[in-house]
Amino acid sequence: MRTGARLAALAPTAALMGSAITAVAQSPAAGTAPLAPAGEVKPYAVDGFRTAKFGMDEAAVKRAIAADFSVKESTITRETNPIDRTTVLTITAKDVLPEIAVARVHYILGYKDKKLFQIVLTWGAGTSETQPGNTSVLAGAQELLNYFVGQSFKPENRIVNAQTADGNALLFQGTDEKGRIVQLQYGTVAEAPKKGETTEEGKGPARIPYGRLVYVEDPKNMDIFKIKPGQF
C-alpha cells in the first residue's frame, strides 16, 4: 500500500475509535457475554500488544517490535498522521495467527507525550490482496473472538457480537480494571471497479472483508491534536 493510502486509512482511527466505542457501550441492546465461572481469576489487563506496552517511548516500542517479530528496526516505517499529528510506527507481519497470513500492525504514539497509547492490527481489505469470497479474514477474527471471550473480563465490562455505528460487526469489546479497551471488528468494503469495468444495473459492487483489532489505553482522553477553545 502506498504511504498516502496508508495514512488516509489511519487518519480517522483515533477519532472514530472513540465514537464507535461510546456508541456501542451505551447501547442496551448490545450482547453481553455469559457470566464467568466462579473462582479467583486474575483480571485480564489490556496493557499493550505482546511486549509493546502502553506508555513506552518510540525507542522502546521499536525494540519491542524488533523482538516480537524478529525484524530489524530499519524495517519499521515511521509516519505522522496528518489529522491527529500522532506518530505511527508500522510493521507488516506474517503468520500472526494461522488464519491471518499477513497483517499490518500500527503502533500509535501521542501528539504531546510521544508515548504509546494505541495499537491497531488490520488484515484483509486494505492490508493485502483479498478477494470478495475470502473466508480466512473472518476465520482469523473468529479465532481472536474465541481467545478474548475466554479471558477474564468482568461480564459487565465486555460486549460480544454487537454492531458498530457504521454498521459493521463489533465481535468483541472488553474493558479492563483501568478502563483500557480492546476491540475486535469485522466488516467489508466495496471492491473498487477495475479499469473499463461497469457494474450491472441494480447490483452493487462486490464486498471485500477486513478485520481490525484495536488496543486503546484511554479512549476518553486520546493524546491527539485538538483545536483548543477560542482558537477558531
Order of alpha helices (4+ residues) and beta strands (2+ residues): alpha-alpha-beta-beta-alpha-beta-beta-beta-beta-alpha-beta-beta-beta-beta
